[in-house]
Amino acid sequence: MDNKPDIVTVNPNILGGTPVFAGTRVPIQSLFDFIETGETIDEFLENFPTVRREQVIALLEAAREQISPT
């Protein structure tokens, strides 16, 4: 777990506490909105250059772990 990048920050002083990618002001929901409309991760990263690919991958892996049966 120590090797995982910081993924999400929740701070009431940043976008009213909306979960954002750590170190940015980019809401996590933006990634899911892009995916829902058929956009790629590369297109998301082009639109939000402050987000790192490692953060996106780690978030998606964490989401998969939450919904996958053990």
N, C-alpha and C positions, 0 to 999 in steps of 0.2 A: 504494500500500500504506500510505502514511502516513495516509491519510484513513480507513482501516478502524478500527472500534472494537476495543478489546481484546475477544477472544472467550473464550479458554480460559486457565486457569491450572492448572498442576500443581505442587503444593508438598507435600512430605512432611509438613508440619505442618498441612495442611488436608485432613481426611478421609483421612489416610494416603496422600496422593498421588493420589487419585482426580481425574481431570480435572473441573474445575468451571467454571462461567461466571465470568469474571474479575470480581473485586470481590464475589463471593458465596461461599456454601457450598453452592450448588445444583449437584449433579452433572449433567454433560452428558447422561448416560444417562437422567435424568428426562425430558428433552424427548422423546427417542426412545420411551420408555415411553408417554408421553402420546399421541404420534402413532400408535403401534401399536394403542392401544385406541380410536382414533377421536376422541380429544379434539382440540380446535382449538388453535392458537397462542394465541388470546385466553384460552381456558380455562387453558392452561399459565401465561400471564402473570398471571392472576388468582390462581392458587395459589402463584406464586413472584414476588411483586412486586419483589424485588431484582434480577431479571433484566430487562434492557432489550430491547425489541422489536428494536432494531438488532443486538443480540448474537445473537438467535435467527435472524434473517434471514441475517446474515453466516455463522453456523455452517452453516445449511442450504445456502447458496450454496457454501461451501467443500467440503461433503460432496458436493454435485452435481458440482463440478469434479473431485473425486477419482474419481468413477465414470463420468463422461462421456468418450466417446472424443474424442480431439483431432483 
